[in-house]
Structures are given as C-alpha cells and as structure tokens.
Amino acid sequence: MGTDRTGPLGQLLEAESQFHELMPGRDIYSKLFFRSLLWFALFSLVYLAITSL
C-alpha cells in the first residue's frame, strides 16, 4: 500500500498523524485511546448524517 495522501482520506490520516505529534502524552496507550475516540466520533458523525437524510 502506498503512502499517497492526496485524497480526502489521505488528508484525514495526515491530520490525525499531525494531531498525535502535538499531543503531550508520548506513550502508545494514550495515543491509541485518543485515536480510538477520534475515529469513533468521525464514524458516529457520518452515521448520523446518513441516517438523518
């Protein structure tokens, strides 16, 4: 799989990567927790947008 980050999903992954670099906690568990929260919120918003149509 390539590292092409020009599409919308690639830009989202790049923004997520930059967000983790700015986080004060450097241990893997805090990053995993915040990453899980971020993706859960994203998919919840997409689900709500689709079901409210």
PyMOL Python script that loads the backbone (N, CA, C, O; Angstrom):
from pymol import cmd

cmd.read_pdbstr("""\
ATOM      1  N   MET A   1       0.846  -1.177   0.000  1.00  0.00           N
ATOM      2  CA  MET A   1       0.000   0.000   0.000  1.00  0.00           C
ATOM      3  C   MET A   1       0.890   1.239   0.000  1.00  0.00           C
ATOM      4  O   MET A   1       1.843   1.325   0.775  1.00  0.00           O
ATOM      5  N   GLY A   2       0.587   2.170  -0.846  1.00  0.00           N
ATOM      6  CA  GLY A   2       1.397   3.362  -0.990  1.00  0.00           C
ATOM      7  C   GLY A   2       1.147   4.381   0.105  1.00  0.00           C
ATOM      8  O   GLY A   2       0.253   4.225   0.936  1.00  0.00           O
ATOM      9  N   THR A   3       1.952   5.419   0.084  1.00  0.00           N
ATOM     10  CA  THR A   3       1.816   6.481   1.066  1.00  0.00           C
ATOM     11  C   THR A   3       1.236   7.728   0.427  1.00  0.00           C
ATOM     12  O   THR A   3       1.521   8.841   0.867  1.00  0.00           O
ATOM     13  N   ASP A   4       0.419   7.553  -0.614  1.00  0.00           N
ATOM     14  CA  ASP A   4      -0.216   8.672  -1.308  1.00  0.00           C
ATOM     15  C   ASP A   4      -1.292   9.266  -0.407  1.00  0.00           C
ATOM     16  O   ASP A   4      -2.267   8.592  -0.075  1.00  0.00           O
ATOM     17  N   ARG A   5      -1.120  10.517  -0.013  1.00  0.00           N
ATOM     18  CA  ARG A   5      -2.067  11.164   0.896  1.00  0.00           C
ATOM     19  C   ARG A   5      -2.657  12.406   0.250  1.00  0.00           C
ATOM     20  O   ARG A   5      -2.753  13.461   0.879  1.00  0.00           O
ATOM     21  N   THR A   6      -3.050  12.274  -1.006  1.00  0.00           N
ATOM     22  CA  THR A   6      -3.596  13.430  -1.709  1.00  0.00           C
ATOM     23  C   THR A   6      -5.112  13.452  -1.687  1.00  0.00           C
ATOM     24  O   THR A   6      -5.705  14.513  -1.879  1.00  0.00           O
ATOM     25  N   GLY A   7      -5.757  12.325  -1.461  1.00  0.00           N
ATOM     26  CA  GLY A   7      -7.210  12.273  -1.440  1.00  0.00           C
ATOM     27  C   GLY A   7      -7.757  12.728  -0.101  1.00  0.00           C
ATOM     28  O   GLY A   7      -6.990  13.039   0.811  1.00  0.00           O
ATOM     29  N   PRO A   8      -9.084  12.770   0.029  1.00  0.00           N
ATOM     30  CA  PRO A   8      -9.697  13.205   1.284  1.00  0.00           C
ATOM     31  C   PRO A   8      -9.327  12.300   2.459  1.00  0.00           C
ATOM     32  O   PRO A   8      -9.054  12.785   3.557  1.00  0.00           O
ATOM     33  N   LEU A   9      -9.319  10.984   2.229  1.00  0.00           N
ATOM     34  CA  LEU A   9      -8.965  10.068   3.313  1.00  0.00           C
ATOM     35  C   LEU A   9      -7.495  10.217   3.683  1.00  0.00           C
ATOM     36  O   LEU A   9      -7.139  10.156   4.860  1.00  0.00           O
ATOM     37  N   GLY A  10      -6.653  10.409   2.697  1.00  0.00           N
ATOM     38  CA  GLY A  10      -5.229  10.618   2.957  1.00  0.00           C
ATOM     39  C   GLY A  10      -4.969  11.890   3.747  1.00  0.00           C
ATOM     40  O   GLY A  10      -4.115  11.919   4.633  1.00  0.00           O
ATOM     41  N   GLN A  11      -5.706  12.930   3.422  1.00  0.00           N
ATOM     42  CA  GLN A  11      -5.556  14.183   4.161  1.00  0.00           C
ATOM     43  C   GLN A  11      -6.040  14.028   5.597  1.00  0.00           C
ATOM     44  O   GLN A  11      -5.461  14.611   6.514  1.00  0.00           O
ATOM     45  N   LEU A  12      -7.099  13.245   5.797  1.00  0.00           N
ATOM     46  CA  LEU A  12      -7.595  12.993   7.147  1.00  0.00           C
ATOM     47  C   LEU A  12      -6.566  12.215   7.955  1.00  0.00           C
ATOM     48  O   LEU A  12      -6.336  12.518   9.126  1.00  0.00           O
ATOM     49  N   LEU A  13      -5.951  11.221   7.341  1.00  0.00           N
ATOM     50  CA  LEU A  13      -4.914  10.452   8.035  1.00  0.00           C
ATOM     51  C   LEU A  13      -3.701  11.316   8.350  1.00  0.00           C
ATOM     52  O   LEU A  13      -3.088  11.159   9.405  1.00  0.00           O
ATOM     53  N   GLU A  14      -3.351  12.220   7.455  1.00  0.00           N
ATOM     54  CA  GLU A  14      -2.234  13.129   7.698  1.00  0.00           C
ATOM     55  C   GLU A  14      -2.549  14.077   8.851  1.00  0.00           C
ATOM     56  O   GLU A  14      -1.684  14.341   9.686  1.00  0.00           O
ATOM     57  N   ALA A  15      -3.771  14.588   8.906  1.00  0.00           N
ATOM     58  CA  ALA A  15      -4.170  15.467  10.004  1.00  0.00           C
ATOM     59  C   ALA A  15      -4.148  14.710  11.329  1.00  0.00           C
ATOM     60  O   ALA A  15      -3.749  15.259  12.356  1.00  0.00           O
ATOM     61  N   GLU A  16      -4.577  13.447  11.304  1.00  0.00           N
ATOM     62  CA  GLU A  16      -4.543  12.636  12.513  1.00  0.00           C
ATOM     63  C   GLU A  16      -3.102  12.427  12.980  1.00  0.00           C
ATOM     64  O   GLU A  16      -2.814  12.490  14.175  1.00  0.00           O
ATOM     65  N   SER A  17      -2.217  12.182  12.043  1.00  0.00           N
ATOM     66  CA  SER A  17      -0.802  11.997  12.367  1.00  0.00           C
ATOM     67  C   SER A  17      -0.216  13.257  12.994  1.00  0.00           C
ATOM     68  O   SER A  17       0.516  13.176  13.980  1.00  0.00           O
ATOM     69  N   GLN A  18      -0.530  14.410  12.436  1.00  0.00           N
ATOM     70  CA  GLN A  18      -0.032  15.669  12.990  1.00  0.00           C
ATOM     71  C   GLN A  18      -0.625  15.929  14.364  1.00  0.00           C
ATOM     72  O   GLN A  18       0.056  16.470  15.235  1.00  0.00           O
ATOM     73  N   PHE A  19      -1.887  15.551  14.577  1.00  0.00           N
ATOM     74  CA  PHE A  19      -2.524  15.712  15.878  1.00  0.00           C
ATOM     75  C   PHE A  19      -1.783  14.901  16.935  1.00  0.00           C
ATOM     76  O   PHE A  19      -1.585  15.377  18.053  1.00  0.00           O
ATOM     77  N   HIS A  20      -1.374  13.684  16.595  1.00  0.00           N
ATOM     78  CA  HIS A  20      -0.673  12.840  17.557  1.00  0.00           C
ATOM     79  C   HIS A  20       0.722  13.357  17.864  1.00  0.00           C
ATOM     80  O   HIS A  20       1.233  13.139  18.963  1.00  0.00           O
ATOM     81  N   GLU A  21       1.338  14.030  16.924  1.00  0.00           N
ATOM     82  CA  GLU A  21       2.647  14.611  17.180  1.00  0.00           C
ATOM     83  C   GLU A  21       2.555  15.779  18.165  1.00  0.00           C
ATOM     84  O   GLU A  21       3.510  16.055  18.891  1.00  0.00           O
ATOM     85  N   LEU A  22       1.415  16.461  18.192  1.00  0.00           N
ATOM     86  CA  LEU A  22       1.233  17.606  19.083  1.00  0.00           C
ATOM     87  C   LEU A  22       0.769  17.218  20.480  1.00  0.00           C
ATOM     88  O   LEU A  22       0.777  18.050  21.388  1.00  0.00           O
ATOM     89  N   MET A  23       0.366  15.966  20.662  1.00  0.00           N
ATOM     90  CA  MET A  23      -0.135  15.519  21.961  1.00  0.00           C
ATOM     91  C   MET A  23       0.981  15.514  23.002  1.00  0.00           C
ATOM     92  O   MET A  23       2.113  15.139  22.695  1.00  0.00           O
ATOM     93  N   PRO A  24       0.668  15.928  24.234  1.00  0.00           N
ATOM     94  CA  PRO A  24       1.707  15.941  25.270  1.00  0.00           C
ATOM     95  C   PRO A  24       2.117  14.537  25.722  1.00  0.00           C
ATOM     96  O   PRO A  24       3.283  14.316  26.048  1.00  0.00           O
ATOM     97  N   GLY A  25       1.178  13.583  25.748  1.00  0.00           N
ATOM     98  CA  GLY A  25       1.495  12.227  26.178  1.00  0.00           C
ATOM     99  C   GLY A  25       2.139  11.448  25.061  1.00  0.00           C
ATOM    100  O   GLY A  25       1.557  11.340  23.981  1.00  0.00           O
ATOM    101  N   ARG A  26       3.297  10.909  25.273  1.00  0.00           N
ATOM    102  CA  ARG A  26       4.022  10.221  24.213  1.00  0.00           C
ATOM    103  C   ARG A  26       3.877   8.701  24.287  1.00  0.00           C
ATOM    104  O   ARG A  26       4.358   8.007  23.392  1.00  0.00           O
ATOM    105  N   ASP A  27       3.229   8.160  25.328  1.00  0.00           N
ATOM    106  CA  ASP A  27       3.121   6.704  25.388  1.00  0.00           C
ATOM    107  C   ASP A  27       2.054   6.208  24.431  1.00  0.00           C
ATOM    108  O   ASP A  27       1.115   6.932  24.099  1.00  0.00           O
ATOM    109  N   ILE A  28       2.203   4.985  23.995  1.00  0.00           N
ATOM    110  CA  ILE A  28       1.368   4.420  22.942  1.00  0.00           C
ATOM    111  C   ILE A  28      -0.080   4.248  23.379  1.00  0.00           C
ATOM    112  O   ILE A  28      -0.987   4.342  22.551  1.00  0.00           O
ATOM    113  N   TYR A  29      -0.315   3.998  24.667  1.00  0.00           N
ATOM    114  CA  TYR A  29      -1.681   3.758  25.117  1.00  0.00           C
ATOM    115  C   TYR A  29      -2.533   5.014  25.068  1.00  0.00           C
ATOM    116  O   TYR A  29      -3.710   4.937  24.717  1.00  0.00           O
ATOM    117  N   SER A  30      -1.978   6.159  25.406  1.00  0.00           N
ATOM    118  CA  SER A  30      -2.759   7.393  25.326  1.00  0.00           C
ATOM    119  C   SER A  30      -3.038   7.747  23.866  1.00  0.00           C
ATOM    120  O   SER A  30      -4.120   8.235  23.540  1.00  0.00           O
ATOM    121  N   LYS A  31      -2.071   7.505  22.994  1.00  0.00           N
ATOM    122  CA  LYS A  31      -2.303   7.766  21.571  1.00  0.00           C
ATOM    123  C   LYS A  31      -3.368   6.836  21.019  1.00  0.00           C
ATOM    124  O   LYS A  31      -4.219   7.259  20.237  1.00  0.00           O
ATOM    125  N   LEU A  32      -3.328   5.570  21.419  1.00  0.00           N
ATOM    126  CA  LEU A  32      -4.322   4.614  20.963  1.00  0.00           C
ATOM    127  C   LEU A  32      -5.713   5.004  21.459  1.00  0.00           C
ATOM    128  O   LEU A  32      -6.690   4.891  20.718  1.00  0.00           O
ATOM    129  N   PHE A  33      -5.808   5.460  22.709  1.00  0.00           N
ATOM    130  CA  PHE A  33      -7.089   5.885  23.271  1.00  0.00           C
ATOM    131  C   PHE A  33      -7.645   7.078  22.508  1.00  0.00           C
ATOM    132  O   PHE A  33      -8.813   7.067  22.119  1.00  0.00           O
ATOM    133  N   PHE A  34      -6.839   8.099  22.288  1.00  0.00           N
ATOM    134  CA  PHE A  34      -7.316   9.290  21.579  1.00  0.00           C
ATOM    135  C   PHE A  34      -7.602   8.988  20.113  1.00  0.00           C
ATOM    136  O   PHE A  34      -8.528   9.558  19.536  1.00  0.00           O
ATOM    137  N   ARG A  35      -6.822   8.104  19.505  1.00  0.00           N
ATOM    138  CA  ARG A  35      -7.095   7.713  18.126  1.00  0.00           C
ATOM    139  C   ARG A  35      -8.433   6.996  18.034  1.00  0.00           C
ATOM    140  O   ARG A  35      -9.202   7.229  17.102  1.00  0.00           O
ATOM    141  N   SER A  36      -8.711   6.128  18.996  1.00  0.00           N
ATOM    142  CA  SER A  36      -9.993   5.419  19.010  1.00  0.00           C
ATOM    143  C   SER A  36     -11.155   6.392  19.187  1.00  0.00           C
ATOM    144  O   SER A  36     -12.182   6.262  18.522  1.00  0.00           O
ATOM    145  N   LEU A  37     -10.995   7.359  20.074  1.00  0.00           N
ATOM    146  CA  LEU A  37     -12.042   8.371  20.271  1.00  0.00           C
ATOM    147  C   LEU A  37     -12.260   9.200  19.009  1.00  0.00           C
ATOM    148  O   LEU A  37     -13.399   9.494  18.645  1.00  0.00           O
ATOM    149  N   LEU A  38     -11.186   9.569  18.353  1.00  0.00           N
ATOM    150  CA  LEU A  38     -11.284  10.374  17.141  1.00  0.00           C
ATOM    151  C   LEU A  38     -12.033   9.634  16.043  1.00  0.00           C
ATOM    152  O   LEU A  38     -12.933  10.202  15.426  1.00  0.00           O
ATOM    153  N   TRP A  39     -11.679   8.374  15.786  1.00  0.00           N
ATOM    154  CA  TRP A  39     -12.330   7.610  14.739  1.00  0.00           C
ATOM    155  C   TRP A  39     -13.769   7.266  15.110  1.00  0.00           C
ATOM    156  O   TRP A  39     -14.637   7.239  14.237  1.00  0.00           O
ATOM    157  N   PHE A  40     -14.038   7.003  16.391  1.00  0.00           N
ATOM    158  CA  PHE A  40     -15.409   6.750  16.821  1.00  0.00           C
ATOM    159  C   PHE A  40     -16.279   7.979  16.570  1.00  0.00           C
ATOM    160  O   PHE A  40     -17.405   7.861  16.085  1.00  0.00           O
ATOM    161  N   ALA A  41     -15.754   9.159  16.903  1.00  0.00           N
ATOM    162  CA  ALA A  41     -16.504  10.392  16.677  1.00  0.00           C
ATOM    163  C   ALA A  41     -16.737  10.620  15.185  1.00  0.00           C
ATOM    164  O   ALA A  41     -17.826  11.029  14.783  1.00  0.00           O
ATOM    165  N   LEU A  42     -15.730  10.361  14.373  1.00  0.00           N
ATOM    166  CA  LEU A  42     -15.871  10.546  12.925  1.00  0.00           C
ATOM    167  C   LEU A  42     -16.944   9.622  12.359  1.00  0.00           C
ATOM    168  O   LEU A  42     -17.828  10.074  11.630  1.00  0.00           O
ATOM    169  N   PHE A  43     -16.875   8.336  12.685  1.00  0.00           N
ATOM    170  CA  PHE A  43     -17.850   7.395  12.153  1.00  0.00           C
ATOM    171  C   PHE A  43     -19.248   7.645  12.722  1.00  0.00           C
ATOM    172  O   PHE A  43     -20.246   7.403  12.042  1.00  0.00           O
ATOM    173  N   SER A  44     -19.325   8.123  13.953  1.00  0.00           N
ATOM    174  CA  SER A  44     -20.635   8.456  14.524  1.00  0.00           C
ATOM    175  C   SER A  44     -21.274   9.625  13.783  1.00  0.00           C
ATOM    176  O   SER A  44     -22.477   9.620  13.522  1.00  0.00           O
ATOM    177  N   LEU A  45     -20.470  10.619  13.450  1.00  0.00           N
ATOM    178  CA  LEU A  45     -20.982  11.777  12.711  1.00  0.00           C
ATOM    179  C   LEU A  45     -21.424  11.368  11.300  1.00  0.00           C
ATOM    180  O   LEU A  45     -22.454  11.832  10.812  1.00  0.00           O
ATOM    181  N   VAL A  46     -20.660  10.519  10.664  1.00  0.00           N
ATOM    182  CA  VAL A  46     -21.035  10.045   9.330  1.00  0.00           C
ATOM    183  C   VAL A  46     -22.326   9.236   9.419  1.00  0.00           C
ATOM    184  O   VAL A  46     -23.215   9.405   8.584  1.00  0.00           O
ATOM    185  N   TYR A  47     -22.442   8.375  10.400  1.00  0.00           N
ATOM    186  CA  TYR A  47     -23.647   7.582  10.580  1.00  0.00           C
ATOM    187  C   TYR A  47     -24.871   8.475  10.824  1.00  0.00           C
ATOM    188  O   TYR A  47     -25.929   8.258  10.232  1.00  0.00           O
ATOM    189  N   LEU A  48     -24.723   9.475  11.693  1.00  0.00           N
ATOM    190  CA  LEU A  48     -25.826  10.378  11.967  1.00  0.00           C
ATOM    191  C   LEU A  48     -26.216  11.178  10.720  1.00  0.00           C
ATOM    192  O   LEU A  48     -27.400  11.407  10.472  1.00  0.00           O
ATOM    193  N   ALA A  49     -25.230  11.597   9.947  1.00  0.00           N
ATOM    194  CA  ALA A  49     -25.532  12.354   8.732  1.00  0.00           C
ATOM    195  C   ALA A  49     -26.283  11.505   7.714  1.00  0.00           C
ATOM    196  O   ALA A  49     -27.195  11.994   7.048  1.00  0.00           O
ATOM    197  N   ILE A  50     -25.902  10.233   7.590  1.00  0.00           N
ATOM    198  CA  ILE A  50     -26.547   9.363   6.621  1.00  0.00           C
ATOM    199  C   ILE A  50     -27.950   8.979   7.073  1.00  0.00           C
ATOM    200  O   ILE A  50     -28.876   8.971   6.262  1.00  0.00           O
ATOM    201  N   THR A  51     -28.122   8.664   8.347  1.00  0.00           N
ATOM    202  CA  THR A  51     -29.433   8.222   8.814  1.00  0.00           C
ATOM    203  C   THR A  51     -30.433   9.353   8.974  1.00  0.00           C
ATOM    204  O   THR A  51     -31.638   9.111   9.033  1.00  0.00           O
ATOM    205  N   SER A  52     -29.944  10.593   9.046  1.00  0.00           N
ATOM    206  CA  SER A  52     -30.890  11.711   9.211  1.00  0.00           C
ATOM    207  C   SER A  52     -31.439  12.197   7.874  1.00  0.00           C
ATOM    208  O   SER A  52     -32.296  13.080   7.853  1.00  0.00           O
ATOM    209  N   LEU A  53     -30.975  11.650   6.772  1.00  0.00           N
ATOM    210  CA  LEU A  53     -31.473  12.082   5.458  1.00  0.00           C
ATOM    211  C   LEU A  53     -32.874  11.624   5.196  1.00  0.00           C
ATOM    212  O   LEU A  53     -33.429  11.909   4.135  1.00  0.00           O
TER     213      LEU A  53
END
""", "prot")
cmd.dss("prot")
cmd.show_as("cartoon", "prot")
cmd.util.cbc("prot")
cmd.orient("prot")
